Amino acid sequence: MNADRAEAESEAFEATGHLLIALVRHHPQLVIEQLPAVLPWVRFLPAEDVQEFASEFVAVAESSASIGNLGPLAQLLTEWRHTAEVHADPELHRALTRNDLGDHGLVPLPDAS
């Protein structure tokens, strides 16, 4: 990719990010309502998690746009998609949220050999 094209893509991404931020500030519920249409796995998240995800998404999108780097936004999407996967599997969710395991003490350091 040549420098002119990279710069044009960066400007377009930054403008899109700013447009998203403006929309969220004026119509925050609209973004939350549309998330499942764009990211279907959001349907598996509890309502309070959808709110948190939407807030984080907007903040990270704005920050990513400001530096022209999609990496942090891609990481956020991966993390929340995995959270949705846990909520979608009742057995896995139950195993990961159990409180009856107790504390098994300190974990020993690995053997240096």
C-alpha positions in Angstrom: 0.0 0.0 0.0 1.4 3.4 -0.9 1.6 6.3 1.6 -1.1 8.3 0.0 -3.6 5.4 0.2 -2.6 4.7 3.8 -3.1 8.3 4.7 -6.5 8.4 3.0 -7.6 5.2 4.8 -6.4 6.6 8.2 -8.4 9.9 7.6 -11.5 7.9 6.6 -11.3 5.7 9.7 -10.7 8.8 11.9 -13.7 10.5 10.4 -15.9 7.4 10.9 -14.8 7.1 14.5 -15.7 10.8 15.1 -19.1 10.3 13.5 -19.7 7.3 15.7 -18.8 9.3 18.8 -21.1 12.2 17.8 -24.0 9.7 17.2 -23.4 8.1 20.6 -23.3 11.4 22.4 -26.7 12.4 20.9 -28.4 9.0 20.7 -26.6 6.5 23.0 -29.6 4.1 22.9 -29.4 3.9 19.1 -26.0 2.3 19.2 -27.0 -0.2 21.9 -30.1 -1.1 19.8 -28.0 -1.7 16.7 -25.2 -3.7 18.2 -26.9 -7.1 17.7 -27.5 -6.3 14.0 -23.8 -5.6 13.5 -22.3 -8.1 16.0 -24.9 -10.9 16.5 -23.0 -12.4 19.4 -23.9 -9.4 21.5 -27.3 -11.1 22.1 -25.6 -13.5 24.5 -24.4 -10.7 26.8 -26.5 -9.7 29.8 -28.0 -6.2 29.5 -25.5 -4.6 31.8 -22.7 -6.1 29.8 -24.1 -4.7 26.6 -24.1 -1.2 28.2 -20.5 -1.7 29.3 -19.4 -3.1 25.9 -21.0 -0.2 24.0 -19.3 2.3 26.3 -15.9 0.6 25.9 -16.4 0.2 22.1 -17.0 3.9 21.6 -14.1 4.9 23.8 -11.6 2.5 22.1 -12.9 3.4 18.7 -12.3 7.1 19.3 -8.8 6.4 20.7 -7.9 4.0 17.9 -9.1 6.5 15.3 -6.9 9.2 16.9 -3.8 7.2 16.3 -4.8 5.4 13.1 -4.4 1.9 14.7 -7.2 -0.6 14.7 -5.4 -3.1 16.9 -6.9 -2.0 20.2 -10.4 -2.1 18.8 -9.9 -5.6 17.3 -8.6 -6.8 20.7 -11.6 -5.3 22.5 -14.0 -7.1 20.0 -12.2 -10.4 20.6 -12.4 -10.1 24.4 -16.1 -9.3 24.4 -16.9 -12.0 21.8 -15.2 -14.5 24.1 -17.3 -13.2 27.0 -20.4 -13.7 25.0 -19.3 -17.3 24.2 -19.1 -18.0 28.0 -22.6 -16.6 28.5 -23.9 -18.7 25.6 -22.7 -21.9 27.2 -24.5 -22.4 30.5 -22.2 -25.3 31.6 -19.1 -23.2 30.9 -20.6 -20.2 32.6 -21.5 -22.2 35.7 -18.0 -23.7 35.8 -16.3 -20.3 35.5 -18.5 -18.5 38.1 -18.5 -21.2 40.8 -17.8 -19.9 44.3 -17.4 -23.2 46.1 -13.9 -24.0 45.0 -12.2 -22.2 47.9 -8.6 -21.0 48.0 -6.0 -23.7 47.4 -3.1 -21.5 48.6 0.0 -20.2 46.9 1.0 -21.5 43.5 4.6 -22.7 43.6 7.1 -21.2 41.2 7.8 -23.4 38.1 10.9 -25.6 38.2 13.8 -23.8 36.5 15.0 -26.9 34.7 
